[in-house]
Amino acid sequence: MSEVDRVPAYGSCIRCQRSLGLASVKRGDDWYGTVACADGGDCPLDERDPLVDERALYARPRRFFRKRAPKELNRA
């Protein structure tokens, strides 16, 4: 029988406070986001830009969109 690798289902890195994922490692009782965080080096996650623009995370109410003519509403 092969050994199963355990990864956390939720939580954040004890050092950089980023969410844990498949690259997470456990050292002692603490979870770290990457091996670099666990070793005390520079966190590679700090160098990445966010995947989604912050403005896209907030829903815009329909009142901010322009009014549409009835013919536009029936267009396929």
Summary of the structure (lengths in Angstrom):
residues: 76
radius of gyration: 21.6
end to end distance: 55.6
largest distance: 65.1
contacts: 120
relative contact order: 0.13
helix: 28%
strand: 11%
